[in-house]
Amino acid sequence: MLPPGPDEIGLSHTQARRLWRDLKRDAPASMHYSLLLGSLIFILTPFLTVYIPLPIFCLPRALRDTHALRFATHRFYLLRHIALGLKTMA
């Protein structure tokens, strides 16, 4: 979800394993599973927002940005709620 760019760090530059380990240890299970499920839904739903049946990491940068915007402002409340939860955890 976070590929490195010329001016950005990517997921490979972060300490994601440590984050997940700390989250599992310190947060309730419901928070851990909601973050996992929300991330999975975000990854797999570009067909609802940009009308392309591919996971988000297979899309070009412009379409990833469009998907993120449309996901967060979708008319279906559950998608907006998932986006809010992911933003809160980020």
N, CA, C and O atoms as CSV, one atom per row, in Angstrom:
chain,resi,resn,atom,element,x,y,z
A,1,MET,N,N,0.819,-1.196,0.000
A,1,MET,CA,C,0.000,0.000,0.000
A,1,MET,C,C,0.859,1.254,0.000
A,1,MET,O,O,0.413,2.312,-0.444
A,2,LEU,N,N,2.068,1.145,0.487
A,2,LEU,CA,C,2.930,2.304,0.552
A,2,LEU,C,C,4.230,2.057,-0.207
A,2,LEU,O,O,5.260,1.788,0.411
A,3,PRO,N,N,4.201,2.144,-1.540
A,3,PRO,CA,C,5.452,1.954,-2.273
A,3,PRO,C,C,6.353,3.172,-2.093
A,3,PRO,O,O,5.852,4.293,-1.998
A,4,PRO,N,N,7.667,2.980,-2.043
A,4,PRO,CA,C,8.551,4.135,-1.904
A,4,PRO,C,C,8.551,4.987,-3.167
A,4,PRO,O,O,8.430,4.472,-4.279
A,5,GLY,N,N,8.682,6.254,-2.986
A,5,GLY,CA,C,8.765,7.183,-4.108
A,5,GLY,C,C,10.021,8.014,-3.979
A,5,GLY,O,O,10.784,7.831,-3.030
A,6,PRO,N,N,10.259,8.931,-4.916
A,6,PRO,CA,C,11.479,9.735,-4.855
A,6,PRO,C,C,11.557,10.595,-3.594
A,6,PRO,O,O,12.637,10.782,-3.032
A,7,ASP,N,N,10.426,11.113,-3.155
A,7,ASP,CA,C,10.424,11.984,-1.973
A,7,ASP,C,C,9.685,11.368,-0.797
A,7,ASP,O,O,9.420,12.059,0.187
A,8,GLU,N,N,9.345,10.090,-0.872
A,8,GLU,CA,C,8.553,9.450,0.176
A,8,GLU,C,C,9.223,8.167,0.631
A,8,GLU,O,O,9.939,7.510,-0.125
A,9,ILE,N,N,8.970,7.827,1.891
A,9,ILE,CA,C,9.422,6.521,2.353
A,9,ILE,C,C,8.318,5.521,2.092
A,9,ILE,O,O,7.145,5.887,2.023
A,10,GLY,N,N,8.680,4.282,1.949
A,10,GLY,CA,C,7.700,3.237,1.719
A,10,GLY,C,C,7.534,2.371,2.947
A,10,GLY,O,O,8.195,2.576,3.966
A,11,LEU,N,N,6.660,1.420,2.842
A,11,LEU,CA,C,6.414,0.504,3.947
A,11,LEU,C,C,7.670,-0.267,4.310
A,11,LEU,O,O,7.870,-0.615,5.474
A,12,SER,N,N,8.516,-0.535,3.329
A,12,SER,CA,C,9.755,-1.275,3.597
A,12,SER,C,C,10.719,-0.472,4.475
A,12,SER,O,O,11.621,-1.051,5.079
A,13,HIS,N,N,10.546,0.848,4.556
A,13,HIS,CA,C,11.414,1.690,5.369
A,13,HIS,C,C,10.869,1.900,6.781
A,13,HIS,O,O,11.527,2.530,7.610
A,14,THR,N,N,9.703,1.392,7.056
A,14,THR,CA,C,9.114,1.562,8.380
A,14,THR,C,C,9.323,0.295,9.200
A,14,THR,O,O,9.837,-0.707,8.702
A,15,GLN,N,N,8.929,0.356,10.427
A,15,GLN,CA,C,9.048,-0.793,11.315
A,15,GLN,C,C,7.665,-1.422,11.489
A,15,GLN,O,O,7.111,-1.446,12.587
A,16,ALA,N,N,7.124,-1.929,10.387
A,16,ALA,CA,C,5.754,-2.446,10.383
A,16,ALA,C,C,5.609,-3.665,11.291
A,16,ALA,O,O,4.598,-3.805,11.980
A,17,ARG,N,N,6.605,-4.543,11.297
A,17,ARG,CA,C,6.510,-5.733,12.156
A,17,ARG,C,C,6.422,-5.338,13.621
A,17,ARG,O,O,5.647,-5.914,14.384
A,18,ARG,N,N,7.219,-4.354,14.005
A,18,ARG,CA,C,7.167,-3.890,15.393
A,18,ARG,C,C,5.809,-3.250,15.712
A,18,ARG,O,O,5.258,-3.450,16.795
A,19,LEU,N,N,5.280,-2.482,14.757
A,19,LEU,CA,C,3.962,-1.873,14.940
A,19,LEU,C,C,2.897,-2.937,15.181
A,19,LEU,O,O,2.112,-2.821,16.122
A,20,TRP,N,N,2.861,-3.985,14.332
A,20,TRP,CA,C,1.857,-5.046,14.485
A,20,TRP,C,C,2.034,-5.779,15.812
A,20,TRP,O,O,1.055,-6.098,16.488
A,21,ARG,N,N,3.293,-6.046,16.183
A,21,ARG,CA,C,3.546,-6.740,17.448
A,21,ARG,C,C,3.063,-5.898,18.630
A,21,ARG,O,O,2.419,-6.420,19.540
A,22,ASP,N,N,3.371,-4.600,18.621
A,22,ASP,CA,C,2.925,-3.713,19.696
A,22,ASP,C,C,1.410,-3.565,19.702
A,22,ASP,O,O,0.790,-3.526,20.765
A,23,LEU,N,N,0.816,-3.483,18.525
A,23,LEU,CA,C,-0.636,-3.366,18.432
A,23,LEU,C,C,-1.309,-4.612,18.998
A,23,LEU,O,O,-2.281,-4.520,19.748
A,24,LYS,N,N,-0.785,-5.765,18.632
A,24,LYS,CA,C,-1.353,-7.021,19.142
A,24,LYS,C,C,-1.227,-7.129,20.655
A,24,LYS,O,O,-2.114,-7.652,21.330
A,25,ARG,N,N,-0.114,-6.630,21.173
A,25,ARG,CA,C,0.135,-6.720,22.608
A,25,ARG,C,C,-0.692,-5.700,23.398
A,25,ARG,O,O,-1.242,-6.035,24.447
A,26,ASP,N,N,-0.785,-4.470,22.909
A,26,ASP,CA,C,-1.363,-3.380,23.699
A,26,ASP,C,C,-2.828,-3.071,23.397
A,26,ASP,O,O,-3.546,-2.582,24.269
A,27,ALA,N,N,-3.273,-3.346,22.192
A,27,ALA,CA,C,-4.639,-2.972,21.799
A,27,ALA,C,C,-5.580,-4.159,21.968
A,27,ALA,O,O,-5.153,-5.313,21.940
A,28,PRO,N,N,-6.856,-3.864,22.143
A,28,PRO,CA,C,-7.829,-4.968,22.205
A,28,PRO,C,C,-7.891,-5.705,20.865
A,28,PRO,O,O,-7.577,-5.143,19.815
A,29,ALA,N,N,-8.291,-6.937,20.924
A,29,ALA,CA,C,-8.363,-7.765,19.712
A,29,ALA,C,C,-9.302,-7.147,18.677
A,29,ALA,O,O,-9.044,-7.242,17.477
A,30,SER,N,N,-10.372,-6.524,19.122
A,30,SER,CA,C,-11.313,-5.927,18.172
A,30,SER,C,C,-10.650,-4.824,17.345
A,30,SER,O,O,-10.950,-4.674,16.161
A,31,MET,N,N,-9.757,-4.058,17.959
A,31,MET,CA,C,-9.062,-3.010,17.224
A,31,MET,C,C,-8.093,-3.620,16.214
A,31,MET,O,O,-7.991,-3.154,15.079
A,32,HIS,N,N,-7.403,-4.640,16.626
A,32,HIS,CA,C,-6.449,-5.314,15.743
A,32,HIS,C,C,-7.172,-5.897,14.524
A,32,HIS,O,O,-6.739,-5.700,13.389
A,33,TYR,N,N,-8.259,-6.604,14.761
A,33,TYR,CA,C,-8.984,-7.230,13.650
A,33,TYR,C,C,-9.711,-6.217,12.788
A,33,TYR,O,O,-9.835,-6.418,11.580
A,34,SER,N,N,-10.191,-5.138,13.373
A,34,SER,CA,C,-10.855,-4.127,12.548
A,34,SER,C,C,-9.858,-3.424,11.640
A,34,SER,O,O,-10.202,-3.065,10.513
A,35,LEU,N,N,-8.631,-3.219,12.103
A,35,LEU,CA,C,-7.607,-2.634,11.249
A,35,LEU,C,C,-7.241,-3.585,10.108
A,35,LEU,O,O,-7.087,-3.151,8.967
A,36,LEU,N,N,-7.102,-4.866,10.409
A,36,LEU,CA,C,-6.799,-5.841,9.359
A,36,LEU,C,C,-7.922,-5.931,8.337
A,36,LEU,O,O,-7.671,-5.901,7.133
A,37,LEU,N,N,-9.143,-6.040,8.804
A,37,LEU,CA,C,-10.286,-6.151,7.902
A,37,LEU,C,C,-10.484,-4.871,7.100
A,37,LEU,O,O,-10.755,-4.925,5.901
A,38,GLY,N,N,-10.351,-3.727,7.752
A,38,GLY,CA,C,-10.484,-2.456,7.040
A,38,GLY,C,C,-9.438,-2.286,5.956
A,38,GLY,O,O,-9.739,-1.796,4.868
A,39,SER,N,N,-8.208,-2.689,6.251
A,39,SER,CA,C,-7.137,-2.614,5.249
A,39,SER,C,C,-7.430,-3.531,4.070
A,39,SER,O,O,-7.239,-3.151,2.915
A,40,LEU,N,N,-7.889,-4.727,4.366
A,40,LEU,CA,C,-8.217,-5.674,3.304
A,40,LEU,C,C,-9.356,-5.140,2.426
A,40,LEU,O,O,-9.303,-5.255,1.202
A,41,ILE,N,N,-10.359,-4.571,3.038
A,41,ILE,CA,C,-11.477,-4.003,2.271
A,41,ILE,C,C,-10.986,-2.843,1.408
A,41,ILE,O,O,-11.376,-2.725,0.247
A,42,PHE,N,N,-10.136,-1.990,1.970
A,42,PHE,CA,C,-9.591,-0.864,1.204
A,42,PHE,C,C,-8.789,-1.363,0.007
A,42,PHE,O,O,-8.884,-0.798,-1.083
A,43,ILE,N,N,-8.005,-2.410,0.201
A,43,ILE,CA,C,-7.175,-2.952,-0.873
A,43,ILE,C,C,-8.016,-3.555,-1.993
A,43,ILE,O,O,-7.667,-3.432,-3.166
A,44,LEU,N,N,-9.113,-4.202,-1.640
A,44,LEU,CA,C,-9.883,-4.973,-2.620
A,44,LEU,C,C,-11.071,-4.247,-3.243
A,44,LEU,O,O,-11.765,-4.836,-4.071
A,45,THR,N,N,-11.330,-2.999,-2.882
A,45,THR,CA,C,-12.539,-2.333,-3.371
A,45,THR,C,C,-12.364,-1.286,-4.473
A,45,THR,O,O,-13.277,-0.481,-4.652
A,46,PRO,N,N,-11.276,-1.239,-5.212
A,46,PRO,CA,C,-11.245,-0.270,-6.312
A,46,PRO,C,C,-12.345,-0.478,-7.349
A,46,PRO,O,O,-12.686,0.454,-8.078
A,47,PHE,N,N,-12.903,-1.683,-7.428
A,47,PHE,CA,C,-14.001,-1.897,-8.382
A,47,PHE,C,C,-15.232,-1.070,-8.019
A,47,PHE,O,O,-16.062,-0.806,-8.889
A,48,LEU,N,N,-15.372,-0.655,-6.767
A,48,LEU,CA,C,-16.500,0.180,-6.354
A,48,LEU,C,C,-16.256,1.667,-6.599
A,48,LEU,O,O,-17.208,2.431,-6.755
A,49,THR,N,N,-15.000,2.080,-6.635
A,49,THR,CA,C,-14.706,3.508,-6.693
A,49,THR,C,C,-14.135,3.956,-8.030
A,49,THR,O,O,-14.530,5.000,-8.548
A,50,VAL,N,N,-13.218,3.190,-8.596
A,50,VAL,CA,C,-12.623,3.574,-9.889
A,50,VAL,C,C,-13.023,2.606,-10.994
A,50,VAL,O,O,-12.577,2.744,-12.134
A,51,TYR,N,N,-13.859,1.631,-10.664
A,51,TYR,CA,C,-14.464,0.700,-11.613
A,51,TYR,C,C,-13.438,-0.164,-12.348
A,51,TYR,O,O,-13.613,-0.495,-13.520
A,52,ILE,N,N,-12.376,-0.520,-11.645
A,52,ILE,CA,C,-11.352,-1.419,-12.184
A,52,ILE,C,C,-11.206,-2.576,-11.203
A,52,ILE,O,O,-10.911,-2.344,-10.031
A,53,PRO,N,N,-11.403,-3.812,-11.646
A,53,PRO,CA,C,-11.393,-4.953,-10.723
A,53,PRO,C,C,-9.983,-5.463,-10.406
A,53,PRO,O,O,-9.663,-6.627,-10.649
A,54,LEU,N,N,-9.157,-4.585,-9.868
A,54,LEU,CA,C,-7.808,-4.948,-9.453
A,54,LEU,C,C,-7.585,-4.478,-8.021
A,54,LEU,O,O,-8.228,-3.524,-7.585
A,55,PRO,N,N,-6.691,-5.123,-7.282
A,55,PRO,CA,C,-6.352,-4.602,-5.956
A,55,PRO,C,C,-5.612,-3.272,-6.089
A,55,PRO,O,O,-5.032,-2.974,-7.133
A,56,ILE,N,N,-5.642,-2.499,-5.045
A,56,ILE,CA,C,-5.103,-1.136,-5.121
A,56,ILE,C,C,-3.626,-1.099,-5.472
A,56,ILE,O,O,-3.181,-0.159,-6.130
A,57,PHE,N,N,-2.856,-2.089,-5.057
A,57,PHE,CA,C,-1.421,-2.045,-5.340
A,57,PHE,C,C,-1.100,-2.332,-6.798
A,57,PHE,O,O,0.056,-2.193,-7.198
A,58,CYS,N,N,-2.077,-2.728,-7.608
A,58,CYS,CA,C,-1.874,-2.927,-9.044
A,58,CYS,C,C,-2.280,-1.702,-9.864
A,58,CYS,O,O,-2.133,-1.701,-11.086
A,59,LEU,N,N,-2.781,-0.676,-9.214
A,59,LEU,CA,C,-3.238,0.521,-9.916
A,59,LEU,C,C,-2.127,1.557,-10.011
A,59,LEU,O,O,-1.241,1.595,-9.158
A,60,PRO,N,N,-2.166,2.404,-11.048
A,60,PRO,CA,C,-1.215,3.517,-11.106
A,60,PRO,C,C,-1.492,4.530,-9.996
A,60,PRO,O,O,-2.577,4.548,-9.415
A,61,ARG,N,N,-0.516,5.358,-9.714
A,61,ARG,CA,C,-0.595,6.302,-8.596
A,61,ARG,C,C,-1.847,7.190,-8.647
A,61,ARG,O,O,-2.502,7.384,-7.623
A,62,ALA,N,N,-2.179,7.717,-9.794
A,62,ALA,CA,C,-3.342,8.611,-9.904
A,62,ALA,C,C,-4.629,7.879,-9.528
A,62,ALA,O,O,-5.487,8.444,-8.849
A,63,LEU,N,N,-4.767,6.635,-9.961
A,63,LEU,CA,C,-5.967,5.879,-9.617
A,63,LEU,C,C,-5.984,5.479,-8.150
A,63,LEU,O,O,-7.057,5.379,-7.555
A,64,ARG,N,N,-4.816,5.249,-7.553
A,64,ARG,CA,C,-4.770,4.963,-6.111
A,64,ARG,C,C,-5.267,6.167,-5.324
A,64,ARG,O,O,-6.031,6.021,-4.369
A,65,ASP,N,N,-4.828,7.365,-5.729
A,65,ASP,CA,C,-5.292,8.579,-5.064
A,65,ASP,C,C,-6.793,8.782,-5.253
A,65,ASP,O,O,-7.503,9.154,-4.319
A,66,THR,N,N,-7.263,8.533,-6.465
A,66,THR,CA,C,-8.699,8.656,-6.743
A,66,THR,C,C,-9.491,7.654,-5.912
A,66,THR,O,O,-10.539,7.992,-5.362
A,67,HIS,N,N,-8.996,6.428,-5.821
A,67,HIS,CA,C,-9.675,5.412,-5.011
A,67,HIS,C,C,-9.743,5.848,-3.554
A,67,HIS,O,O,-10.796,5.735,-2.928
A,68,ALA,N,N,-8.641,6.344,-3.004
A,68,ALA,CA,C,-8.629,6.764,-1.604
A,68,ALA,C,C,-9.638,7.890,-1.359
A,68,ALA,O,O,-10.356,7.872,-0.359
A,69,LEU,N,N,-9.694,8.861,-2.261
A,69,LEU,CA,C,-10.641,9.965,-2.113
A,69,LEU,C,C,-12.082,9.476,-2.217
A,69,LEU,O,O,-12.919,9.816,-1.381
A,70,ARG,N,N,-12.368,8.683,-3.234
A,70,ARG,CA,C,-13.744,8.205,-3.419
A,70,ARG,C,C,-14.158,7.228,-2.317
A,70,ARG,O,O,-15.329,7.181,-1.941
A,71,PHE,N,N,-13.212,6.456,-1.800
A,71,PHE,CA,C,-13.499,5.531,-0.704
A,71,PHE,C,C,-13.912,6.315,0.538
A,71,PHE,O,O,-14.862,5.946,1.227
A,72,ALA,N,N,-13.190,7.398,0.816
A,72,ALA,CA,C,-13.472,8.203,2.010
A,72,ALA,C,C,-14.734,9.048,1.873
A,72,ALA,O,O,-15.280,9.506,2.878
A,73,THR,N,N,-15.204,9.261,0.647
A,73,THR,CA,C,-16.394,10.098,0.444
A,73,THR,C,C,-17.525,9.326,-0.230
A,73,THR,O,O,-18.434,9.927,-0.802
A,74,HIS,N,N,-17.470,8.011,-0.164
A,74,HIS,CA,C,-18.465,7.165,-0.836
A,74,HIS,C,C,-19.846,7.371,-0.210
A,74,HIS,O,O,-19.946,7.694,0.974
A,75,ARG,N,N,-20.894,7.190,-0.982
A,75,ARG,CA,C,-22.255,7.372,-0.462
A,75,ARG,C,C,-22.670,6.245,0.474
A,75,ARG,O,O,-23.588,6.411,1.278
A,76,PHE,N,N,-22.003,5.107,0.375
A,76,PHE,CA,C,-22.288,3.977,1.256
A,76,PHE,C,C,-21.571,4.209,2.587
A,76,PHE,O,O,-20.342,4.252,2.637
A,77,TYR,N,N,-22.341,4.357,3.655
A,77,TYR,CA,C,-21.792,4.763,4.952
A,77,TYR,C,C,-20.715,3.822,5.473
A,77,TYR,O,O,-19.738,4.281,6.064
A,78,LEU,N,N,-20.867,2.530,5.272
A,78,LEU,CA,C,-19.900,1.576,5.808
A,78,LEU,C,C,-18.498,1.817,5.249
A,78,LEU,O,O,-17.520,1.689,5.985
A,79,LEU,N,N,-18.380,2.159,3.983
A,79,LEU,CA,C,-17.067,2.453,3.416
A,79,LEU,C,C,-16.472,3.717,4.034
A,79,LEU,O,O,-15.278,3.751,4.335
A,80,ARG,N,N,-17.281,4.746,4.226
A,80,ARG,CA,C,-16.781,5.964,4.864
A,80,ARG,C,C,-16.342,5.680,6.291
A,80,ARG,O,O,-15.339,6.220,6.756
A,81,HIS,N,N,-17.083,4.842,6.979
A,81,HIS,CA,C,-16.753,4.483,8.363
A,81,HIS,C,C,-15.430,3.708,8.422
A,81,HIS,O,O,-14.616,3.949,9.313
A,82,ILE,N,N,-15.214,2.797,7.499
A,82,ILE,CA,C,-13.951,2.055,7.435
A,82,ILE,C,C,-12.798,3.015,7.155
A,82,ILE,O,O,-11.734,2.901,7.764
A,83,ALA,N,N,-13.000,3.957,6.241
A,83,ALA,CA,C,-11.952,4.942,5.927
A,83,ALA,C,C,-11.607,5.757,7.154
A,83,ALA,O,O,-10.432,6.023,7.408
A,84,LEU,N,N,-12.600,6.156,7.914
A,84,LEU,CA,C,-12.348,6.925,9.136
A,84,LEU,C,C,-11.545,6.105,10.144
A,84,LEU,O,O,-10.625,6.626,10.775
A,85,GLY,N,N,-11.886,4.836,10.297
A,85,GLY,CA,C,-11.137,3.976,11.205
A,85,GLY,C,C,-9.694,3.812,10.778
A,85,GLY,O,O,-8.795,3.834,11.618
A,86,LEU,N,N,-9.455,3.647,9.482
A,86,LEU,CA,C,-8.072,3.518,8.997
A,86,LEU,C,C,-7.297,4.805,9.187
A,86,LEU,O,O,-6.122,4.775,9.554
A,87,LYS,N,N,-7.946,5.942,8.939
A,87,LYS,CA,C,-7.267,7.223,9.142
A,87,LYS,C,C,-6.944,7.434,10.614
A,87,LYS,O,O,-5.881,7.957,10.948
A,88,THR,N,N,-7.841,7.036,11.485
A,88,THR,CA,C,-7.620,7.197,12.914
A,88,THR,C,C,-6.432,6.350,13.374
A,88,THR,O,O,-5.608,6.813,14.163
A,89,MET,N,N,-6.345,5.134,12.891
A,89,MET,CA,C,-5.239,4.260,13.270
A,89,MET,C,C,-3.912,4.729,12.663
A,89,MET,O,O,-2.850,4.516,13.247
A,90,ALA,N,N,-3.976,5.360,11.503
A,90,ALA,CA,C,-2.736,5.817,10.858
A,90,ALA,C,C,-2.165,6.977,11.646
A,90,ALA,O,O,-1.121,7.517,11.280
